[in-house]
Amino acid sequence: VAAGAYADVIALYQFDSSSIASSDTALNSTAGNFQRDGADLTGFAGGNGGGTAANGNAWNVGTGTADWSWFGFTLAVDSGYTFNFESLAFDQRKSSTGPANYAVYYNDGAGFTLVQTEALGSSTAWSTFTANANTFSSTASSIAFRIYGYNSTASAGTWRNDNVTLNGTVVVPEPGSMALLGLGVGALVLFR
C-alpha cells in the first residue's frame, strides 16, 4: 500500500450557481474546469435534486468515435505523486433523442484509453452511472478525463451531467518503489 493517501474524492463538479470549477479537490492535485468539446462549459439546465447541471445538445448521431462530443476535465497531479483511479460517477438525464450510450476515457500522455462504455437506456429520468471497469495508476503530471455521449437519434437531442465525481487517491509512492526506480536508473547508467 502506498504511503500518504489523502482523499477519496479527488474532484467534484456539482455545477451549483453555474460553476464549472471542482468544489472538492484533493491535496497535491488540481482539477481543471469542466468542459464541453475542449472549451469551458457554457450550457446549464436544471440539475438532479435542484440546482443546475451541465447541459449540451448536438450529440453524435452515429457510433463512429471520430465525431463523438464530450464533457470532461483535466487533473493535474503534483510532481512526485501518483494518482490511483477508482471510479468516475455521474448523474445523467437525456432527452428521448439524446445519446443512447456513453464512454469514459482517460489520457495520461499515452493516448486515450477506454475505462468503460455502457448503454444509457431509454429512460429520460435522472439516473447514476459509475465507470470503474478499468482502474489504473499514473505518475503523469496531467490526466484528461472525457465522458463521451454518442448514438443519438437526432442531433438536437440533449444530455445533462450532474454531480460528476472522480474517486481515487493521490499518494506518495512507497519508499520501496522509489528504491526500485533508483536501482533501475542506476542499471541503465551502468549498461550505457
C-alpha positions as CSV (number, residue, x, y, z in Angstrom):
1,V,0.0,0.0,0.0
2,A,1.4,3.4,-0.9
3,A,2.0,5.9,1.8
4,G,0.3,9.3,2.1
5,A,-3.2,8.7,0.8
6,Y,-5.1,12.0,1.2
7,A,-8.7,11.7,-0.1
8,D,-11.3,9.5,-1.7
9,V,-13.0,12.3,-3.7
10,I,-10.4,13.9,-6.0
11,A,-12.7,16.2,-7.9
12,L,-16.4,17.0,-7.6
13,Y,-18.5,19.0,-10.2
14,Q,-21.9,20.0,-9.0
15,F,-22.5,23.0,-11.2
16,D,-24.2,25.0,-8.5
17,S,-24.7,28.6,-9.5
18,S,-23.5,27.5,-13.0
19,S,-19.9,26.9,-11.7
20,I,-17.6,24.8,-13.8
21,A,-15.0,24.5,-11.1
22,S,-14.5,21.5,-9.0
23,S,-15.8,22.0,-5.5
24,D,-13.6,19.4,-3.9
25,T,-10.0,18.8,-4.9
26,A,-7.6,16.6,-3.0
27,L,-4.3,17.8,-1.7
28,N,-1.4,17.6,-4.2
29,S,-3.8,17.8,-7.2
30,T,-5.7,20.4,-9.1
31,A,-8.8,19.8,-11.1
32,G,-9.4,21.9,-14.2
33,N,-12.7,23.5,-15.3
34,F,-15.5,21.3,-16.7
35,Q,-15.5,21.4,-20.5
36,R,-17.6,20.6,-23.5
37,D,-15.6,19.6,-26.5
38,G,-12.4,21.4,-25.4
39,A,-14.0,24.7,-24.3
40,D,-15.2,25.8,-20.9
41,L,-18.8,24.6,-20.4
42,T,-21.4,27.3,-21.0
43,G,-24.7,25.3,-21.2
44,F,-26.7,24.6,-18.0
45,A,-30.1,23.3,-17.2
46,G,-32.0,22.0,-14.1
47,G,-29.9,19.6,-12.0
48,N,-30.6,16.4,-10.2
49,G,-32.3,17.4,-6.9
50,G,-32.4,21.1,-7.8
51,G,-29.6,23.4,-8.7
52,T,-28.0,23.2,-12.1
53,A,-26.3,20.6,-14.3
54,A,-24.0,20.6,-17.3
55,N,-26.2,20.6,-20.4
56,G,-25.4,20.0,-24.1
57,N,-27.0,19.1,-27.4
58,A,-25.7,18.2,-30.8
59,W,-24.5,14.8,-29.7
60,N,-23.2,12.4,-32.4
61,V,-26.0,10.5,-34.2
62,G,-23.8,7.6,-35.2
63,T,-21.4,5.3,-33.4
64,G,-18.1,6.4,-35.1
65,T,-15.7,7.7,-32.5
66,A,-14.1,10.4,-34.7
67,D,-17.1,12.7,-34.2
68,W,-18.1,12.0,-30.6
69,S,-18.8,15.0,-28.5
70,W,-17.8,15.0,-24.8
71,F,-17.9,16.5,-21.4
72,G,-14.6,16.4,-19.4
73,F,-11.9,17.9,-17.3
74,T,-8.2,17.5,-16.5
75,L,-6.5,16.6,-13.3
76,A,-3.0,18.0,-12.6
77,V,-1.0,15.9,-10.1
78,D,1.9,17.5,-8.2
79,S,5.4,16.2,-9.1
80,G,6.4,13.1,-7.1
81,Y,2.8,11.9,-6.5
82,T,0.9,9.1,-8.1
83,F,-2.8,9.2,-8.9
84,N,-4.7,6.0,-8.4
85,F,-8.1,5.9,-10.2
86,E,-11.0,4.1,-8.6
87,S,-14.1,5.4,-10.4
88,L,-15.8,8.3,-12.2
89,A,-19.5,8.6,-11.2
90,F,-22.1,11.0,-12.6
91,D,-25.8,11.6,-12.6
92,Q,-27.3,11.9,-16.1
93,R,-30.5,12.7,-17.8
94,K,-31.1,12.7,-21.5
95,S,-33.9,13.6,-23.8
96,S,-35.7,10.9,-25.8
97,T,-33.4,11.8,-28.8
98,G,-30.2,12.2,-26.7
99,P,-27.2,9.9,-26.6
100,A,-28.1,6.2,-26.2
101,N,-24.5,5.4,-25.0
102,Y,-21.7,6.9,-23.0
103,A,-18.0,6.0,-22.8
104,V,-15.4,7.2,-20.3
105,Y,-11.8,7.6,-21.4
106,Y,-8.6,8.9,-19.8
107,N,-5.4,10.2,-21.3
108,D,-2.2,10.4,-19.2
109,G,0.0,11.2,-22.1
110,A,-0.1,7.9,-23.9
111,G,-3.3,8.4,-25.9
112,F,-6.9,7.9,-24.8
113,T,-7.7,4.6,-23.0
114,L,-11.2,3.3,-22.6
115,V,-12.4,2.9,-18.9
116,Q,-15.9,1.8,-19.6
117,T,-18.8,2.1,-22.1
118,E,-22.4,1.4,-21.4
119,A,-25.9,2.0,-22.8
120,L,-27.8,4.8,-21.1
121,G,-31.2,3.2,-21.6
122,S,-34.4,4.7,-22.8
123,S,-35.5,6.5,-19.6
124,T,-35.4,10.3,-19.6
125,A,-35.3,10.4,-15.8
126,W,-32.2,11.1,-13.7
127,S,-30.0,8.1,-13.2
128,T,-26.5,7.5,-11.9
129,F,-23.7,5.7,-13.7
130,T,-20.3,4.7,-12.4
131,A,-17.3,3.9,-14.6
132,N,-14.8,1.7,-12.8
133,A,-14.1,-1.2,-15.1
134,N,-10.5,-0.2,-15.8
135,T,-8.7,1.0,-12.7
136,F,-5.2,2.5,-13.2
137,S,-2.4,4.4,-11.6
138,S,-0.5,7.2,-13.2
139,T,2.5,9.4,-12.3
140,A,1.7,11.7,-15.2
141,S,1.5,15.4,-14.3
142,S,-1.8,15.8,-16.2
143,I,-4.6,13.4,-16.8
144,A,-7.6,14.2,-19.1
145,F,-11.0,12.6,-18.4
146,R,-13.7,12.5,-21.0
147,I,-17.4,11.4,-20.9
148,Y,-18.5,10.8,-24.4
149,G,-22.1,10.8,-25.4
150,Y,-23.0,9.1,-28.7
151,N,-25.5,7.2,-30.8
152,S,-28.3,9.9,-30.5
153,T,-31.4,9.5,-32.6
154,A,-31.3,13.2,-33.5
155,S,-28.6,15.9,-33.4
156,A,-31.0,18.2,-31.4
157,G,-31.0,15.6,-28.5
158,T,-29.9,16.9,-25.1
159,W,-27.9,15.3,-22.3
160,R,-27.2,16.6,-18.8
161,N,-24.5,15.5,-16.4
162,D,-24.5,16.5,-12.7
163,N,-22.6,15.5,-9.6
164,V,-19.6,14.3,-11.6
165,T,-17.3,12.7,-9.0
166,L,-13.7,11.4,-9.6
167,N,-12.8,9.0,-6.9
168,G,-9.3,7.7,-6.1
169,T,-6.2,8.7,-4.2
170,V,-3.2,10.9,-4.7
171,V,-0.3,9.3,-2.9
172,V,3.5,9.4,-2.5
173,P,4.9,6.2,-3.8
174,E,6.2,3.7,-1.3
175,P,9.9,4.1,-0.3
176,G,10.4,0.6,-1.7
177,S,9.0,1.6,-5.1
178,M,11.3,4.7,-5.2
179,A,14.3,2.5,-4.3
180,L,13.5,0.1,-7.2
181,L,13.1,3.1,-9.5
182,G,16.5,4.3,-8.4
183,L,18.1,0.8,-9.0
184,G,16.6,0.7,-12.5
185,V,18.0,4.1,-13.4
186,G,21.4,3.1,-11.9
187,A,21.4,-0.1,-14.0
188,L,20.7,1.9,-17.2
189,V,23.6,4.1,-16.5
190,L,25.9,1.2,-15.9
191,F,24.9,-0.6,-19.1
192,R,25.4,2.5,-21.3
